[in-house]
Amino acid sequence: MIPPRIKNVKAHENYTLELEYSNGEKKLYDMNKQLDYSWFIALKNIAYFMLAKSVETTVEWPNGEDMDPNELYFNSIVMS
């Protein structure tokens, strides 16, 4: 299944991402568990982490780091 497109992403200083999907869903994804992987090491710099942007079905940072869309969608918490 291809997840819905991400309309908006808001990065928080506790390394979570607030995701708003095109289908109206709002979810919260915790990036803390990803920060120890070498691909995401730059994201430990909170100023850089805050530069997250939505790109179609995923989230991306300026140097090309991105998240698997299924990881974001299926492993995030639904917000009320």
KOLDOVO-958925 format. One line per field, with one value per atom (N, C-alpha, C): z, y, x; residue in one letter; residue number from 1. Coordinates in Angstrom, 1 decimal, decimal comma. Atoms other than C-alpha are relative to their C-alpha. Layout:
<pavexs>
w	[Z	...]
v	[Y	...]
u	[X	...]
zagu	[A	...]
lumdo	[NUM	...]
</pavexs>
This chain:
<pavexs>
w	[0,0	0,0	0,0	0,1	-0,9	1,0	-0,9	2,0	-0,7	0,5	1,4	0,0	0,1	0,5	1,3	-1,2	3,3	-0,4	0,3	3,2	0,7	-0,9	6,0	1,0	-1,1	8,4	0,9	-1,0	11,6	0,9	-0,9	13,4	1,3	-1,3	17,1	0,7	-0,6	19,4	0,8	-0,6	21,0	-1,0	1,2	17,6	-0,4	0,6	16,7	-1,2	1,2	13,4	0,1	0,1	13,3	-1,5	1,4	10,0	-0,3	0,4	8,3	-1,5	1,3	5,4	-0,8	1,0	2,3	0,3	-0,3	3,6	1,3	-1,2	6,7	1,3	-1,2	9,1	0,6	-0,6	11,6	0,9	-0,7	13,1	0,6	-0,7	15,3	-0,1	0,1	14,5	0,8	-0,9	17,0	-0,7	0,8	15,2	1,0	-0,9	18,4	-0,3	0,3	17,5	-1,2	1,3	14,1	0,1	-0,1	15,3	0,1	-0,2	16,0	-1,3	1,3	12,4	-0,7	0,6	10,4	-1,0	1,0	7,7	0,6	-0,7	10,2	1,0	-1,1	12,4	-0,1	0,1	11,1	0,6	-0,6	12,4	1,5	-1,5	16,0	0,2	-0,1	15,3	-0,1	0,0	16,3	-1,0	1,0	14,0	-1,3	1,3	11,1	-0,1	-0,1	12,2	-0,3	0,2	12,2	-1,4	1,4	8,5	-0,8	0,7	7,7	-0,9	0,9	4,7	-0,6	0,6	3,2	-1,5	1,5	-0,3	-0,3	0,4	-1,6	1,1	-1,1	0,7	1,1	-1,0	2,8	0,6	-0,6	4,8	-0,4	0,5	3,6	0,7	-0,5	4,9	-1,1	1,1	2,8	-0,6	0,5	2,5	-0,6	0,6	1,2	0,9	-0,9	4,3	-0,2	0,1	4,0	0,8	-0,8	5,7	-1,0	0,7	4,3	0,3	-0,2	3,7	0,8	-0,7	5,1	1,5	-1,4	8,3	0,6	-0,5	8,8	0,2	0,0	8,1	1,0	-0,8	9,9	1,4	-1,4	12,9	0,7	-0,7	13,9	0,8	-0,9	16,5	-0,5	0,5	15,4	1,1	-0,9	16,9	-0,1	0,0	17,9	-0,4]
v	[-1,2	0,0	1,3	-1,3	3,5	0,9	-0,9	5,9	1,3	-1,2	9,1	1,0	-1,0	12,2	0,8	-0,9	14,4	1,4	-1,4	17,9	0,9	-0,9	19,3	-0,8	0,6	18,4	1,1	-0,9	20,1	-0,8	0,7	19,1	0,7	-0,5	19,4	-0,2	0,1	19,9	-1,3	1,3	16,5	-1,1	0,9	14,9	-0,8	0,6	14,1	0,8	-0,6	14,9	-0,1	-0,1	16,1	-0,1	0,2	14,8	0,2	-0,2	16,0	-0,6	0,7	13,7	0,6	-0,6	14,6	-0,6	0,6	12,3	0,5	-0,7	14,5	-0,6	0,6	12,2	0,9	-0,7	13,8	-1,0	1,0	11,6	0,6	-0,4	11,9	-1,1	1,0	10,1	0,4	-0,2	9,7	-0,4	0,3	10,0	-0,4	0,3	9,3	-1,3	1,4	5,6	0,0	-0,1	6,6	0,7	-0,9	9,0	-0,7	0,7	6,4	-0,7	0,6	5,1	1,0	-1,0	6,6	0,9	-0,8	7,8	1,2	-1,1	10,0	0,8	-0,5	11,1	1,6	-1,5	14,8	0,5	-0,5	15,0	0,2	-0,3	15,0	1,5	-1,5	18,7	0,5	-0,3	20,0	1,1	-1,1	23,1	-0,6	0,7	20,8	-0,9	0,8	18,4	0,8	-0,8	21,3	0,5	-0,3	21,8	-1,0	1,0	18,8	0,6	-0,5	19,3	-1,3	1,1	17,2	-0,1	0,2	15,7	-1,2	1,0	13,7	-0,9	0,9	10,7	-0,1	0,2	11,2	1,4	-1,2	13,7	-0,1	-0,1	14,9	1,2	-1,1	17,1	0,4	-0,6	19,3	-0,9	0,8	16,8	-1,4	1,3	14,0	-1,0	1,0	12,2	0,0	0,2	10,8	-1,2	1,1	8,4	-0,8	0,9	5,4	0,4	-0,5	6,5	-1,0	1,0	3,2	0,0	-0,1	3,6	1,2	-1,2	7,1	-0,2	0,1	6,2	-1,1	1,1	2,8	0,0	0,0	3,5	1,3	-1,2	6,8	-0,1	-0,1	7,7	0,9	-0,9	9,1	1,1	-1,1	12,5	0,3	-0,3	13,6	1,5]
u	[0,8	0,0	0,9	-0,7	1,2	-0,7	0,6	0,6	-0,5	0,4	-1,3	1,2	-1,0	0,7	0,0	-0,1	2,0	-0,2	0,3	0,5	0,9	-0,8	2,5	0,8	-0,8	5,3	0,5	-0,6	6,3	0,9	-1,0	9,5	-0,1	0,0	9,6	1,3	-1,3	12,6	0,2	-0,2	12,0	0,2	-0,2	12,8	-1,2	1,2	9,2	-0,4	0,5	7,5	-1,5	1,5	3,9	-0,3	0,3	2,5	-1,5	1,4	-0,6	-0,1	0,1	-1,7	-1,2	1,0	-3,8	-1,4	1,3	-6,6	-0,6	0,5	-7,0	0,6	-0,6	-5,1	1,1	-1,2	-2,7	0,6	-0,7	0,0	1,3	-1,3	3,1	1,0	-1,1	6,3	1,2	-1,1	9,1	1,3	-1,2	12,5	1,2	-1,1	14,6	0,7	-0,6	15,1	0,8	-0,8	16,5	1,3	-1,1	19,1	1,4	-1,3	21,8	0,5	-0,4	21,8	0,9	-1,0	24,7	-0,7	0,7	22,3	-0,6	0,7	20,6	0,8	-0,8	23,5	-0,1	0,0	23,3	-1,3	1,3	19,7	0,1	-0,2	21,1	0,2	-0,1	21,8	-1,4	1,4	18,4	-0,3	0,3	18,7	-0,2	0,1	19,2	-1,3	1,2	16,4	-1,2	1,2	14,0	-0,2	0,1	14,6	-0,8	0,8	12,4	-1,1	1,0	10,1	-0,7	0,8	7,3	0,3	-0,2	8,0	-0,9	1,0	5,0	-0,4	0,4	4,7	1,0	-1,1	7,8	0,4	-0,6	9,8	1,5	-1,3	13,2	0,7	-0,8	16,1	0,9	-0,8	18,5	1,1	-1,1	21,3	-0,4	0,5	19,0	-0,5	0,6	18,1	-1,5	1,5	14,6	-0,4	0,7	12,2	-0,8	0,9	10,5	-1,4	1,4	6,9	-0,8	0,8	5,5	0,4	-0,4	7,6	-0,7	0,7	6,2	-1,4	1,5	2,6	-0,4	0,5	2,3	0,6	-0,6	4,6	-0,1	0,2	3,3	-1,3	1,1	0,7	-1,1	1,1	-2,7	-0,2	0,3	-3,3	-1,5	1,5	-6,8	-0,2]
zagu	[M	M	M	I	I	I	P	P	P	P	P	P	R	R	R	I	I	I	K	K	K	N	N	N	V	V	V	K	K	K	A	A	A	H	H	H	E	E	E	N	N	N	Y	Y	Y	T	T	T	L	L	L	E	E	E	L	L	L	E	E	E	Y	Y	Y	S	S	S	N	N	N	G	G	G	E	E	E	K	K	K	K	K	K	L	L	L	Y	Y	Y	D	D	D	M	M	M	N	N	N	K	K	K	Q	Q	Q	L	L	L	D	D	D	Y	Y	Y	S	S	S	W	W	W	F	F	F	I	I	I	A	A	A	L	L	L	K	K	K	N	N	N	I	I	I	A	A	A	Y	Y	Y	F	F	F	M	M	M	L	L	L	A	A	A	K	K	K	S	S	S	V	V	V	E	E	E	T	T	T	T	T	T	V	V	V	E	E	E	W	W	W	P	P	P	N	N	N	G	G	G	E	E	E	D	D	D	M	M	M	D	D	D	P	P	P	N	N	N	E	E	E	L	L	L	Y	Y	Y	F	F	F	N	N	N	S	S	S	I	I	I	V	V	V	M	M	M	S	S	S]
lumdo	[1	1	1	2	2	2	3	3	3	4	4	4	5	5	5	6	6	6	7	7	7	8	8	8	9	9	9	10	10	10	11	11	11	12	12	12	13	13	13	14	14	14	15	15	15	16	16	16	17	17	17	18	18	18	19	19	19	20	20	20	21	21	21	22	22	22	23	23	23	24	24	24	25	25	25	26	26	26	27	27	27	28	28	28	29	29	29	30	30	30	31	31	31	32	32	32	33	33	33	34	34	34	35	35	35	36	36	36	37	37	37	38	38	38	39	39	39	40	40	40	41	41	41	42	42	42	43	43	43	44	44	44	45	45	45	46	46	46	47	47	47	48	48	48	49	49	49	50	50	50	51	51	51	52	52	52	53	53	53	54	54	54	55	55	55	56	56	56	57	57	57	58	58	58	59	59	59	60	60	60	61	61	61	62	62	62	63	63	63	64	64	64	65	65	65	66	66	66	67	67	67	68	68	68	69	69	69	70	70	70	71	71	71	72	72	72	73	73	73	74	74	74	75	75	75	76	76	76	77	77	77	78	78	78	79	79	79	80	80	80]
</pavexs>
